[in-house]
Amino acid sequence: MKKYNILALPGDGIGPEIVNEALRVLGKVAARFDAEFTVNAALVGGASIDQSGMPLMPEVLAAAIDADAVLLGAVGGPKWEAMDYSIRPERALLALRKELGLFVNLRPAKVYGPLIDSSTLKREVIEGVDIMVLRELTGGIYFGEPRGVETLPDGTERGINTYVYTTPEIERIARAAFEVAMKRGKRLTSIDKANVLEATELWRKVVIEVGKDYPEVELSHMYVDNCAMQLVRNPGQFDVLVTGNMFGDIISDEAAMLTGSIGMLPSASLSAGNKHAMYEPIHGSAPDIAGQGIANPLATILSVAMMLRYSFNMEDAAVWLESAVDDVLDKGYRTPDIFTEGMRKVNCTEMGDAVLAELEALVS
Ligand code: NAD
């Protein structure tokens, strides 16, 4: 029997509600696939600040390092917004990413047929869109030195950030991207700005070099400004996108918005060899609806599917969960965020129930 340790960090706002549903679904996977998931839960973000004054306690970080995977809800909320930046809830996420070495961020942007009208784009543009964006998460301009704002002798100021990537940093994210492309449609587009930035000229060179190990993958390159346009003009052309930290930050949000439904989008952040991993919905803690029991748990349930695929190599189980989510949407179940007239409005727990029932129906 496969045995895995999972650290659940529900966090703030709707975090506990959605993680609860995701863990119920995980229980179902254990029963069917002869796997044992030991789930430990701990506080993170604002909930941790309230108890101990810190967004991430050292013992929680140690538990995250020990775990086979971390499942996070969301952190933050108005209650903690006035606090000093160094102890804000979001610091917990940065610390987890850094300490677990989570250098690759995977963000799928899939348009679900039954939700197609939630998008602001025309149906014919987004029909069938299924893109995976890989963003480098621990390097690039967000971390490059020198950085800061300095005062010049004439009294004016100069702001500096440094766009920097080394060959090994590019190699590892490129390799991760080719591996993901191999499991999908075998088409990879690397996004850069090699016409202007030397650092991304190196990016392109290294990606091409790594690509020689993956002759089956069709590799193309695109400047980031063109990619931003192509994503809204003809997103169906993309399979897997890979890019650096800053471009990835922007492009992955743009790709997510093609779908129009923030409550549906999961994500994964992985370290080298998937030794450490954190799975979470891309949305935040939704303080406006927290405690009402109406949050959409599907992004978190789909994050569990990514966990099964990328951390536990349980592809069949991942597909099973994803199929159940597809079927639940086909049958018209909708939490309020994705509700349209004529559909079956359900709350967070009822959506969890619907997924569980669909999982059973798929087996029998
Ligand atoms: P948000 O994603 O929390 O909410 C944006 C809108 O989407 C809200 O109207 C919310 O009700 C809705 N929404 C989000 N997820 C939903 C779900 N699962 N079901 C139904 N509706 C959902 O973004 P925000 O309002 O900008 O941020 C709120 C807090 O979350 C802030 O403190 C922010 O810093 C934090 N945040 C945390 C993360 C994270 O933990 N990874 C990410 C983004 C924002």
Residues whose N, C-alpha, C, O or C-beta is under 5 A from the ligand:
A	BS01	NAD	G73 A74 V75 G76 G77 I262 G263 P281 I282 H283 G284 S285 A286 P287 D288 I289 I294 A295 N296 D337
